[in-house]
Structure formats: C-alpha cells, structure tokens
Amino acid sequence: MNVPRVSTAHFVANPRRTRGARLIAMLALAACGACSEPGPPPVDGLLQNGTRVIARADGGVQLMRDDRRLLATAPDRGLEARQFDDLVNGLVGMWTFEREDESAAAFDVYQGGSIDAQSARITYGTADGGATAELVIEPAPELEATRLRWTIQSDTATSVALPVACDTDGSFYGFGEQYHAGDQRGEAFTLFVSEQGIGRDPELPPTGLNGGRHTTYFPMPYYLDARGFGVLIETSRRSRVDLCRGDEKIAWLEVIDGAPLELLVFHGPTPLDVIRQLSLRLGRPSAPPSWAYDLWVGSQGGRDAVLAEVDALEAAEVPVGAFWVQDWTGHRSNLDGGSGVQYRWTHDEELYPDLAGMIDDLAKRGYRFLSYANPFIDPKLGHFAEMDEAGLLIGNDKGESYVHLAPNGSASHPDLSSKASREYIKKYLRAMVTDYGMDGWMSDFGEWVPLDAVLSDGSDATVYHNRFPIEWHRLWREVMDEVRPDGDFAVFARSGFSGIHAHSQIHWVGDQEADWSPHDGLPTVIPAMLSLGMSGIPYVTHDIGGFSGGPSSKELFMRWVELGAFTPIMRTHEGNAKDENWSWEKDAETTAHFRRFAKIHDALGPVFEALSDEAQQSSAPLLRHLMLMYPNDPESRGTDDQFLIGDSLLVAPVVTKGTSERSVYLPPGDTWFHVWTGSNHEGGQRITIDAPIGSPPIFSRGGDRPELRAID
C-alpha cells in the first residue's frame, strides 16, 4: 500500500488533539447535520486461527478468542508517530536517554478496513488528513499467536508508540529480568541492554555506577497478562513502555527509530501456555546435565588454594559436584581494589601450572570444573594485538579499533558481525574444553558495546548493542554443540535479550550487593529469577553471598545459602571483597548449616530434573511466580517474595536482616504442610510462622515431606 509520508507539519506539541480542535470538529458536524456522510463501517470478523478482530469506528482495535479479550487498544486514541531530539548519555555500561522538543502525530481517524480468513487490513489517518497508517493483522498458527503490524512512512518520526488499553484487571509481568516486582503496572521504563548498576540507590539518578529501578542485563520487550495472553514487540531496537503510569487508562508500547511496529499476541489461555508459545517463537534454553544440580563452589587464588578448599570440603563432608574457578586467566585488582580477573581466554601458568592436569585430577575425584570468559579485549594482553591487526575488533569513526572504558580500565570488543572474529574466539572457547578439559564456564558481560561503534557489516550500532548478547552467547553454544553434542556441559550467562533463548542454558541474576538492600541486595534475587522464568528462561541461579560491596555478614551468608538450596543451580561466589566476605568455612556453625542445606539441595535434584524435562517441552520455569499457578487469585498475583518449585513446594525465603519469623501467603484450594514441623494449614490465607536461621518457611502442597525434615 502506498502510504503518504508524515511531514513535520503533522506533528503537534500535545499528542492529544486539543479541546479546541475537538470542539471545532463537533461544530462542523452539527453545522452539516443530516447532510454529513456516514463514516466507514467497523470491521468485525474471524481470522482462520479463530481470532476475532474488531475495529471500531472510534479507532479502537481488539482481539478476542472464545469470548476472552486479548490485546485491545485504548479507545479514542491512535498510534502515534513521535518526533524528538534523542539525548544519549553513557559511560560505564549504562545509558540514559532524554528527550527534547517532543511532538507527535496521532493516527486516530478511522478510515475503514476489510477482513477475511487470511488477514485484516485497517487504515487510520491523522486529524488534518495529511498521512495514513495501515494495520495488518494476520494469524500465526504455528506460534499459537496473532501478528499485528502497523506501517507508516516518515522521514521525521523518531519513534512509533501504540496505546494499549489498561483494563482494570490487566497486568504486565515479564520484561526480561526485573529486580523489584512481578507486575510492572504503574511503571514507565526503557528496555535496553545495560549494566544493572551498583547499589541502585533510588535517591540518586541512574548515572555513573548507580543503576535505576529498571536498568538490567537482560531486558525484553515482552509481557505476560495474568488473564492468559502475552505480547512480544518484535524488535531489536530500544523500546520504552509506560504501563498506565502517565495515564491510568493507557499502556504505551513504543519502539525508538524502528517503524514499522510489529507485535505478536500469544493466545494462552493460561499463563504457562503463553510461556510455551513464547518459546515457539524465541526457542528454548538447553537442559543442564544431571550433575549441574549438585552444589557448585566458587574457588580461586591459584592451584594450591583451590585444591586446599577441595580437601577442606571433603573433610567437612559437604556434598559438592563442581568447582568454578574464575581467576584461571590470572588475578587482577578491580578499580575499587576488589578481586578481579584478567580478560583473556588462556590460563595463567604461574597461578595454575599444568591446569589441564589439575582438571583431570579433579575429574578423577568426581568433580566437574567450570571457569570464566567474557568478551572484553584488553589492549595490554595478547588477543588485542592479533585481533587489531586482523581487523577483528569493533571500530571507531577514525577507522581504528575502538578502545573504550571498561571495568579493567580500557578494552575493546570483538566485532561479532565478522565471521573471522567469531571463528577466532571460538578457537579459544573450543580449547577450553578440548585442551583443558573444562565442563563449562560463566559467560560474563555482553552489555558494554558502545552505541557509536562501527561494525564490519555496516550494522546500526544501536541495534547491534541489543543483539550483542545473543551473538556472544551463540559462540559458546556453537562450540559446545560441536565438542559436547551429548549436552554434558553447563554454561551460565548474565546478559540477554529477545532471542537469546535458542542459544542459552542457565542465567544468573548478576552482581547483587552483598547486603540486605531491597534495591540491589538479597531481596532482589527472587523477583529477578521469577521475571526471567516468566520471560522464557527456566534455568536460573545467583551468587550465594552477593558480589559487589560488602563485606557480607554471617547472617546474610546463611540466609543466602538457604535461598540457594531451593534454587535449581546452587552456586557460591566469593565476591568482590573475597578476603573479607563471610564464607562456608568461617566457623563450625556456618559449616554445619552449609552442609545441611547442600544435602537438602541434593535431595531436590530429582525434582529439578523432572521439572527440567517439562521445561524442555514447554519452557515452564522451574521456579514459578505464584501467579503462574493461581492466576485468578489477587493475592498470588501480588506476591513477589515467594515462589513455587514446580507446583509442589512453596518457598518463602527470609531476606530481611534480624528476622526470626515471616508472613507467608498460602495459595487457595490446597492444604499446605510446613516441611520443618509437619503441621498443616489450609490455603487461601496469610500466616505468620517462625523462621529462625536453619528453618526458612517451606511448605509442601497436599502432603508432608518428612524426608527433607530428616536431613541434618
């Protein structure tokens, strides 16, 4: 369809038509009276996938299935083409975006449409008649979804924004990894791959090292409505959502510099169905092997230090399955004096002499070995010179390799739009398995690619930035599929975006502060894991003890261990302040507590494996927000500090300092058995229960679990 272009004359300062404009229109209609021509008729019909499309004369559109309303646009509001000066600031892996001189053209004049089994086509105009937008709605039966695509032609629009109706009972879960809550209704935020931020102090702006409420390593322009449908914005560009915050009746879905606007609406009808349907579009993470559900202990400091810790854990009779050693490439002090690693993909021969032999010896003792890799290229180390000479790094506007600020001081990034660059890195990742014998690693970072980088294939760097995590993690997946085709590997990633699902396996929730902060400490781990699960990532983990800040306390470490025991991948991290942080061997009480919860985690291994088998068919998360199982229960929908392991165990971790009891919500329809006492309670109520260290509130649905209680 030939759609006229939107000129700057069509933009007005206020996205709404002014009251004066509406009054003039009403007077014009009244003056014409009976002589006015009737408007185009509304569209109402069925697509071949059973989705009913209703396009009203007031410009509103809604999708229906079996008398359930799915996506609906806000009444009397139309698609907007917005124009503004986009001001970008960024330095340490985080970016802020501001707008100046914003105006908008609203496509809110319905011009008619048509529908048949294959598609619905609807046209809208602006109030001055100067431009049109076309909406095409088509079935996507292989995805159990319906696709909507709005097209305009514009030389001036900076973004395209869709007003979605904020129904009274509507909700907005998902959006990748979010750290404060499940339902994001009432929030407005940008979705752009970023550092999470350190501290995330809400009293400070999200600049420097301080993150904002929604800065995240793993954003996704996707949400799940508890009523049983989901929406995915099909874009790799920066997007922004305003979820009934600016206007309580409207949720704005906006894509920056990326017309046309394309959505997939997943039909459900249950929240778990939506997650399965999302996986049909984005793919599913591969299943971890059985040994991945054993305890992983983070250890570092060189060969002797690691082997001494192995011996100490054996002497303490702590059941360990894997050791992950991040400083195999060498030790480096972070800018704040904390414990860091060298950025390369070869080992430090002084710190770990005969690393391959050490790994082989550990394997003979029954242990798996995991390590560390990230995409920074340090100018002071060997990879940089080779990659710079071969043109394998991202470029700057001078035609040179781009060296930018990085956690180690300065670094570059590989140009993953180049096949040669990809093959260079894969050679080293492959050697980590074939030459050293590693079973996997932490695939760190992926968020720092500058927005003005020059790519060899001519890609737009602002789009490439969001896609970089996908390409970075695709490398290790290609290597592992080649050298470990039986799936006998475990790799855990930090960064992500829509589409990472087909290439990833385990995601950890990043660098929390080693404290109790509700903004960036222990409490944020639970909503982060649950939002990842609702976004199609079933396998999650976290740093027991936290990473940044500190030093951690004994109480914090023990409470974090309790949460870790009921997480699919139980994994410790020594943290940035590793020498001062509390750890498992600090005193006898901590060691006994650590041993007991490692055994409890061990006992849950078959449960996690069974749920993993389910996830391979449906992407259903192993850890589930209560809403997924009780979507019609308002209390379940609003509970973000508890979770379910599958549908059988309810976990309510203690994440508040100095607490020996906590309030627990028991969902309706079942009897719940307190695992540590065997007492039972009817669902549909909130209770307060004793929760001293060693007894975090755990409840079993429909029956007691005395075998967990018996573990000491």
N, C-alpha and C positions, 0 to 999 in steps of 0.2 A: 504494500500500500504506500502511495506517495504522501508522506505526512509533511505539511509545511513546517519550516524551521521556526523556532521560537526566537524572536528578536529581543533586544534589551528593552524595547518599549513595552513588552508584555509583562515585565516584572514590576511588582508594586511593593512598597515598603512593608505593608502588612499582608501576610499570607491570606487572611480572610478578606473577602470583599467588604468594603466599608459599609456602615449603616446607610450612608448617603447613597451609595451605588445600589443597594438593595431597595431603598425607597424609590429611587428613580425607576428601577425595573418594575416595581409594583404599580406605580402611577402609569407607566407606559401600557401595561397590560389592562389596567382599568379604563384608560382612555380608549383603547381599541375595543374593549367589551366583547361582544359576541363576534366581532369580525376577526378576532385572533384565531390563527390556525392552531389546531391541536398539536401538541408535541409528539415526538416519535413514541411508538408504543414500547412498553417494557419488554424485556426478554425473560422467558421462563421456560426451561426445558431440561432434558436429561442428556448427559453425555453417555457414551457407550459403557463406561465403567460404573454407571449408576449414580454419579454425582449430579445433583440438581443445581443448575446455575440460575440465579435470579438477579437480573439487572433492573433496578427500579428507575423510574423517571426522575427521581431526585439525585441520581448519580451513584447511589449505593449499589454494591455488589455483594452477594453472599453465596456461599457454597453450602449445600445441605446433603446429608446422607441418612436415609432411614429416619427422617424427622429430627435428626441431630444437626444443629447448626455448627458448621466448622468456621473457617475464616469468613469474616464479614468486614467490609469497610465501614467507616463511620458515616452516618447519614449526613447529607448536605455538605460533605467535604470531599474534595477530589485529590487525585495525585498532584503533587507539587514538584515543579522544576525550580530549584533554588539556585541563587547566584550569590556568591560572597567571595571576599578575599580570604584565602585559607592561610593562616599564620601557623607555622610549624616550629616547635622548639624541641630539641632533643640532644642529649649528651651521653648519658650512661645507660643505654639500652632502654630508656623510656622516652616517650614523646608526648607532648601536649599539643593540642590543636585549638586555635581560637579563630573566631570569625569577625570580620569587619564588613560594614556596608552590605548587610544581607537583605535580599529581596526575594520575592517568589512569584511565580505564575501558577495559578490553580486551575487544573483541568477538571472543573466541576460542572460543566454544562453537558448534560447527556444528549448525544446526537443520534442514538439508535444503535441497533445491533441485530445479529442473527445467530441462530444456534441450530446445529444438527448433531448427530451422534459423534462426529469426529472433533468438533470444536465449537466454541462460542467466540464471536468477534464483536466487540463493543467499542464505540468511538465516543470520545469526550472532547470538548472544546474549552477554550478559555472564555471569559466573560466578554472580551472585546472581539471574539471571533477570529482572532489572528493566528491561532495554532490549534492543532489537534493532537490527541494521543490515542493510540489503539491498544486495547487489551485483548489478548488472545488466551483463551482457556482451553486446555487440551487434557485428555486423560493420559495418565502414565501408568497403565495397568501392571506392568512388570515391577513397579515400585509400590503398588497399592497406594497411589497418590494422584493428585491432580496438579498440573503445572499451569501457572499464570505468568504471563509476560506482557509488561507494559512497554511500549515503544514510543519515543518521541524523537524528533530531530532537533538538535540545538547546538549552536556554536558557543553559547554563553552559559548554559546550565552547569553549575559546579556539582550539583547532586540531584538525585531524584528521591522523593520521600512519599511513602504511602500511609494514609491514615487508616488504621485498623480500629474497629470498634472495641472499646473497653467495656465489655459486659460486666455486670455486677459480680457474676460468679466466674469470670475469666481469670486465668493465672498464667505465669510466664516462668517456667523452670528451664534450666539448661544453660545456654550461652557459653558452653565450654566449661572452664574451671573458674568458679566464683567462690569467694572466701568468707562471705558473711551470712548468706541465707540461700534458701532454695528458690522460693517465689520472688522474682525480681520486680513485681508490680510496684509502682511508685518510684522506680529508679530511672535515671537517664544516664547513658554512658556510651563510650566509644568502644568498638571491638577491633583491636589492633594488636598484633603480637608484640609483647613488651616484657621487660623485666617486671617482676611483681612489685619490686620496691622493698626497701629495708625499713621496717618499723611501721610504715603506712599510717603515720600519725594523722588523724583526721583534722587536727588543728593546724596542720601545715599543708601548703599546696603540693600537688604531685609533681615536684620538680627535684632536681638533684638526685639524691638517693632515696627520697621519700616517695613511696608509691601512693596511689589513690585507691579509693574503695573498689574500683573495677580494673586496675592495672593487673594484667595476668599473662603468664607464659602461654596460655592455651585458650584464646578466645574462639568463639564460634557464633556466626550469625544464624542462630537456630534456637527455637524454644519449643517447649512441650506444655500444652494446656492440660490440666488435670481432668478436664472433661473428655479427653480422649482424642485429641488431634495434635499435630505438630506442624511447624513452619520452618523451612530451611530457605534462607536467602542464598541463591546460587551466585556467589561472587567470591573472588579472592581479594577484592579491594577493601579498603577501610569502610566500615559501616558504623552507623550510630542508631541507637534506639532511645526513644522516650516513652516509657511504659506507663502511661496515664499520670505522668508527673506534671508536665506543663498544662495539660488539660485532662481532667479526670475521666473524660469520655473517649479519649483518643490515645492509641499507642502508635507512635510514628516509627516506621521502619525505613531507614534512609541509607542509600549507598552513595558514597562520595566518588564523583568523577567516574561513574560507571554505568550510565544508561546503556542499554535498557535494564529495567528492574525485573528480575525473574525470581519467582518463588515456587517451591514445591510444598504442597499441603498434604501431609500424611493423614490417612483416614482413620487410623486407630482400629477398633473403637475403644481400646483400653490404653493406658499409658505405656505398658510393656509392649503392646502392639506397635506403638509409634516408634519406640526404640528399635524394634526389629525392622520396621520399614525404613528407618533412617540408615540402617546397616546395609539394606539392599542398594542404597544409593552411594554410600561412602565406603563400604567394606567393613570388615571385622578384624580386630586385632587377633594375632595368632595366640594359641593357648600356651602358657608356660608349661614346662615339663613337670613331672611329679615332684622332683627334688626341689623345685622352686618354692614349694610350700613348707620347706624346712626353714629354720632360723638362719638369717644371714647376719654375720657380724662384720662391721666395718673396722678394719685394722690397717695401720700404716706405721711408718717410721723406719722401714728397712727390713731386710730379710730376718735378722735376728729378733727384732721386736715382734714381727708378725708370728714367727714360729714360737716365740715365748708365749704369746697370747693363745695360740692354738693349744699349747701344752696346759696352760692355766685353765682354759675352758674344759678340757678333758678331765683335769684333776677335780674341777668343781662339778663335774657330771652334768654340764649344760648341753642339751642336745642341739648341735649346730650342724647345718648341712652345707653352708657356703661361706667363704670369706671374700669380701670385696675390698680391694686394695687400690685406693685412688692415687697414691703417690708413686706408682710403679714407673712413671716417667721422670720422677725427680721431685724434690721438695722446693717450694717457692714461698716466700713470705708474701701475704696479701698486703695491700696498701695500708690496711689498718693494723698490720702486724700479726694477723691471724695465719692459720695454716692453709697454704695453697699448694698447687701442683704446677709442674712445668707443662706448657702447652705444646705437646708433640705426641707422636704415635709410635715412639720407640722407647725402650726401657733405659733406666739409669743404671749403668753397670756397676757403679760404686755402691749405690744404695741396695740394689738387688742383683748381686753377682749370680750368674747361672740361674736366671729367673725361670727358664724352661724346666730345668732340673728341679727347682723348688716346687713348681706347679705339679710336676709329675709325682713328686714325693707326696704332696698333699692329696693328690688323686688316689694314690695307693692307700692312704689313710682314710679314704672315704669322703673327702671334701671336694667341693667344686670351687673354682677360682674365678672371680669376677674382677674387672678392672674399671678403667675410666677412659673416656675420649670426648673431646669437644672440637668444634670447627675453627677455633682461633688459630691463626698462623703467626707465630712470634717472629719478628724480624731478627731476633738475636739467635734463633735456633735454625737447624739445618733445612727444614722444609721450606722456609721462606725463600732462600736464595734459589733453590731449584724451581719452585713454582713461579717466582718472579721472572726468572729468565725464560721460562717456557710460556709465559702469559696465562697462567692458570688461576690468577687471583682477580678479585673484583677490581675495577679500575676507577680512577677519578677523572675529573674533567680536563686534566692535563695529559691524559694518555698514560699515566703511571699506575703502578699498583697502589691501591688505596690503603693507606695505613691510618688507622683511626684509634680513638681512645678505647681502651679495653680494661678488664679487671686486672690484668698484669701490667698495665701501663699503656702499651700500644700494641696493636696487632692488625692483621688483615683477615679476610675471609676467602675461602675458595669460591671461584665462580662456578657454581653448580649448573649453570646453563651450558657449560662446556663439557662435552663428553670426555675430553682428555683430562680435565681436572677431576672429574668423577672417578675415572679409572686410576688416577694417581692415588687418591685417598683409599679407594677400595683395595689397592695393593697392600697398604699397611694394615687396614682392618682385617684383611684376609690372613695376614701373617700373625696377627694377634691370636688367631685360632689355630692355624696350621703349624706355625713355628713355635709359639709359646705354649699352646695348649689351653688357652683361656676359654671359659664357657659362656662368656658374655661380659657386659660392662654397663656402666652408667653412661648414657649418651646425653651429655650435658649441653646446655646453652642452645643457641639457634635463634636468639631474639635480637641480635645486635647489628644486623646488616644495615648500613647507612641508607637513608632514603634518596641520596643523590649518587649512589653507586652507578657505575657504567658496567653493563653486562655484555658478554661477547655476542649473544644472540639478539641484542637490541631490546630486551625486555624492559618494561617500565619498572624501575627500581621500587616504587611504592607498592606495586603489585607483587613483585618478586619477594619483597620483605615478608609478606604473609605466607608466601609459598615456600620460603627457605626451610622452615622446619620439616615440611613434607619431604623436600629433596634431601636434606641432611639425614633424616632417619631412613629414607628409602635406601641409602647406601649400605647401612649395616644389614638391612633386611635382605637385600640382594646377595650380600656376602654370605649371610647365614643360610639362606635358602640354597646356596651353592655348596657350602662346605659342611653344613649340618642339615641336610634335607629331611632328616627324621624329626626335626624340631627340638633337638636336645640342646637348647640354649636359652638364656634369659638375658634380655636387654631392657633396661628401664630408662625412659626418656623423660625430659622436662617440657620442652616446647611442643606446640601443636597448633593445628588449625583444621578447618573442614577438609577432609580427605586424608588426614594422617592415619586414619583408622585402618586402611588397607595395608599399611606398611609397619605398623607399630605392634607392640606387645604389652608391656607394662608401663604405666605412667606414675611417676611420683609427684607429689604436690608442691615440690620446690623448697625454697630456703626460708622456712619459718624462723622467727626469733626463738631463741632458747629461753622463753619466758611464758607467762600466762596471758599475754596481751590478747584481748578479743579482736584486735585489728590485724595481728601478724604472728601470734603465738600459737600455743597448743590448741585453743578453741577453734582456730580457723581450719584445722586439718579436716574436721568432719564435714562441713559444708563443701569444702573443695573436693573431697573424694566423692561425695554424693552428686554434686553437679557434673563431675566427669562421667559418672555412671549414667546419669540421665542424658548425657550427650554422646552416648555410644561407646564409652571406654570402660569395659567391665573389670579390668585388672589394675588395681591401684595399690600404692604404698606411700610411705612417708619416712622422713628421717626421725627415728626414735631419739629424742633428746633435743631436736631442733638443730639449726645450723648457725645462723647469724647471732651476733650479740653474745649474751651470756656473761659470766659462766652460769651454767644450769645448776639447779639445786637437786638435792637428793629426792625431795618430794616430787619435783617436776619430772625427773627421770623415771621414777617408779610409776607415776600416773601415765606417762607416755608409753612405757612398756606395756601397761595394761591395755591401752588402746591398740598397740601394735600386735598384741596376741590375738586380737579379734579382727585383724586386717589380713587380707589374703597373703600378702608378702610382708613378713615380719623382718624388719631390717634396721640395724642400728647405724648411727653416724657419729663419729667423734666430734664433729662440729668445727667451726672456725676457731674457737678457743679450746682446742682439744686437750691441752695440758691442764686446764682449769675446770673444764666441764665435769659433771658427775658421770660416772660410768659404772658398769656392772660389778667391777671388782673392788670398788672403793671401801666397802665394809661387808661384813658377813650377812647382815640383814638384806642389803641390796642384792647380793649374790643369790641368796636363797629365794628372794622374790623373783629375780630374773629367771632362775632355773625353773621355778614352778610355772611361770607364765609361758616360758618356752615349751614346756611339756604340754600345757593346755593348747597352745597353738599347734603343736604336733598332733594332738588328738583331733583337732578340727581339720587336719589335712584332707581326709576323705570327703568331708563336707564341701570344702573348697574345690576339690577335684570334680565332684559331681556337679556343682554349680558351674564349673568351667565347661563341662560337657554341654550343659544347657546354653551357656553363652556362645558356644561355637555354632549353635543353631539359631540363636535369636539375639545375640548381643546383650541379653539381660544382665545387668550388673550383679556382681557377687555381693556387694554391699548396696542396700537399697534404701532410698528415702521412703519413709512410711507412706507417703502419698502414692507411690507406685502400687502398693498392695491395697491401700484404703483410700482411693481417690475421691470418694464421696463423703469422707469424714473430715470436717473442717479442722479438727484438732490435729489429725495426722498431717494434713496439708501444711500446717504452720509449724510443725516440729522439726527443727533443723539440727538439734544437738543429740539426736539418737539415730540409730539405723537398724535395719534388719539384715542379718546374714541369710540370704535367700528369703524364705518366708517362715523360717522356723525359730531363729534366735533373735531376740531383741537386745541390743547393746546400747547402754546409756553411760558412756564414759564420764568420769569425773574430770573436768577441765578447769576447775576453779581452785585457786590456792587455799589451803587451810580448811577444806571441806571434808566432813565425815558423813554427810548424808546428801541426798539429792532428790529432787522431784522427777518422777518418771511417768510418762504417759503410756498407758497400755491400750492399744487399739481395740475397737469393739468386736464382738462376735466370737471371742475365744476366751479360754481360761489360760492364764499365764503363770508359769511356775518359776519362782525365784530359784536360780540354779544353786546358790550357796546355802540355802536353808531348806529347800523343798516346799516352802509354803506356796499356796496358790491364791491368785487374785483374778476376779472377773474383769474382762476387758471393758473398754469404754469409760475409763476413769483415770484420773491422775492421782498417784500416791506418792508419799514421801517415804524413802527407805534408807536404812543405814548403809553407808558406803565407805567404810574405813579403807585405808590402803590395803590392798590384797583382796578386796571384795567389791569391785566395780559392779554396778547393777546390771545383771544379765538375766534375762527371762526366756524361758522356753515355751513355745506355743503348744498347748494341748497335751503336754506331758512333761514329766520331770526328766532331768539329765543327771542322775546320781554319779555317772562315770566321770563327769567333769568335776563334781564336788569332791570326789575321792582323790584327785591329783594333789600331791603335796610336794 
